[in-house]
Amino acid sequence: MNNNQHITPDILIVGAGISGIALARLLAEKDYSVLVIDKRPHIGGNCYDYKDENGIIIHKYGPHIFRTDNKEVWQFLSRFTEWQEYKHKVRAIIDSKEVPIPFNFTSIDILFDAQKAKIFEEKLISKYGENKKIPILKLKQSTDKDLQELAAFVYEKVFYHYTLKQWGLKPEELDGDALARVPVYTSYYDGYFTEKYQAIPKNGYTKMFENILKHPNIKVQLNTDFKDLKNIKYKNLFYSGPIDEYFDHKLGPLPYRSLNFEFKTLPQKQFQDVAVVNYTGQEPYTRITEFKHFLNEETSSTTIAYEYPSAFELGKNERYYPIPKQENEQLYKRYLELAGKEKNIYFIGRLGEYKYYSMHSAVAAIFELVKKFAT
Ligand SMILES: Cc1cc2nc3c(=O)[nH]c(=O)nc-3n(C[C@H](O)[C@H](O)[C@H](O)COP(=O)(O)OP(=O)(O)OC[C@H]3O[C@@H](n4cnc5c(N)ncnc54)[C@H](O)[C@@H]3O)c2cc1C
């Protein structure tokens, strides 16, 4: 990577996360000269991973599982990495029992007696059909007494306390999209995701990103905050930092939820059966991740992380999730109006667009942008 500060690139990209990195490559391949800067000491943004002292690849900013139905995105990334196929399974501890999440027929069988479980499962199938994903709020609207009982159980035991911890808000205070992510499956399917391609880069995300950035038209400069760059010249700026920060928060800060990870190394081969176990009750943490499961790493010890949600405080911790509330979306739109008055600047990625992007949707959005920008 090049540390030359004095070049005048066609394109300046602020942020070496997956959005900035994918964009850099696509534009470099169209013969633009590209400078990517990031204020952090590493590339990869929130998808950054590294090998710890136990030889286990750790996702520093929380567990990241790649999945997509988008063949174009899959083929693009596959140029830069081999993949380890990985079907994500999540468990939750409910009434002291470990059950699959999303809540499915196995979860019902474990938590209810056989007769009750049969009633729930038959009614779910007759009302919604087999192999369907039913959002919890839809299930709650059911007028059937048994389905109402099941909905109330799932709402309380899987959803309510978890949401309070995750967002610091009651479920009804959040916008619908966030709630739609909590489904009940009308089957025994126990995968967390349903996309066609589900995998982890064999040598980690960071290695894949290094390969994407390996191009003669791309220079990368780390430990460089955009606001400290004086007199830099470029033709177009793509900004994947926080849009409110770009405008010095002049309309007020966009709210985020933050996370704190407590990493622990344990002198045992395995801590839990799956990579992620959710804690949906009163515990202060929401999940425990055991990283070695992602790539099936054989080590004598293991590394786990407890995940504690918290409020985002400027300068004190990191922005993780935009908070899905209408008033925040309104504020973002006002920032977008300001952005519309700037010339040759594009706001991209989860911070630039104030949007929860999964990795594949972040890359897909970059594809669309490049189609418009460089026809
Ligand atoms: C806990 C958690 C788990 C997730 N798990 C998954 C998952 O399993 N699967 C999945 O598909 N997605 C997952 N995601 C989403 C994934 O993290 C995002 O899709 C991805 O990070 C978006 O990349 P980005 O480039 O838009 O933003 P980022 O990764 O945030 O990159 C932005 C970069 O800009 C830099 N920057 C900001 N301001 C400045 C500045 N002023 N100057 C210079 N640099 C600056 C930052 O340092 C950062 O590196 C998860 C997200 C979270 C929070």
The ligand as an ORCA input file, in Angstrom:
! r2SCAN-3c Opt
* xyz 0 1
  C     -22.411     -6.151     14.656
  C     -22.596     -6.203     13.173
  C     -22.672     -7.422     12.543
  C     -22.847     -7.487     11.162
  N     -22.930     -8.717     10.592
  C     -23.108     -8.806      9.260
  C     -23.231    -10.091      8.660
  O     -23.190    -11.122      9.326
  N     -23.391    -10.142      7.315
  C     -23.450     -9.007      6.538
  O     -23.612     -9.124      5.307
  N     -23.342     -7.777      7.097
  C     -23.169     -7.653      8.428
  N     -23.042     -6.410      9.007
  C     -23.053     -5.206      8.142
  C     -21.643     -4.816      7.647
  O     -20.837     -4.480      8.748
  C     -21.795     -3.643      6.680
  O     -22.422     -4.097      5.509
  C     -20.487     -3.010      6.263
  O     -19.696     -2.646      7.339
  C     -20.766     -1.786      5.406
  O     -19.543     -1.287      4.934
  P     -19.325      0.242      4.645
  O     -18.089      0.308      3.827
  O     -20.560      0.841      4.094
  O     -19.095      0.922      6.078
  P     -17.940      0.724      7.145
  O     -17.529     -0.687      7.227
  O     -18.388      1.387      8.380
  O     -16.713      1.562      6.543
  C     -16.663      2.962      6.632
  C     -15.211      3.353      6.840
  O     -15.096      4.794      6.765
  C     -14.092      5.192      7.664
  N     -14.288      6.623      7.955
  C     -15.356      7.178      8.559
  N     -15.172      8.522      8.666
  C     -13.966      8.794      8.118
  C     -13.194      9.996      7.941
  N     -13.656     11.195      8.372
  N     -11.986      9.921      7.352
  C     -11.502      8.717      6.938
  N     -12.175      7.555      7.091
  C     -13.383      7.596      7.665
  C     -14.309      4.289      8.863
  O     -13.127      4.231      9.653
  C     -14.659      2.954      8.202
  O     -13.504      2.161      8.028
  C     -22.924     -6.303     10.391
  C     -22.862     -5.068     11.029
  C     -22.725     -5.021     12.406
  C     -22.697     -3.682     13.074
*
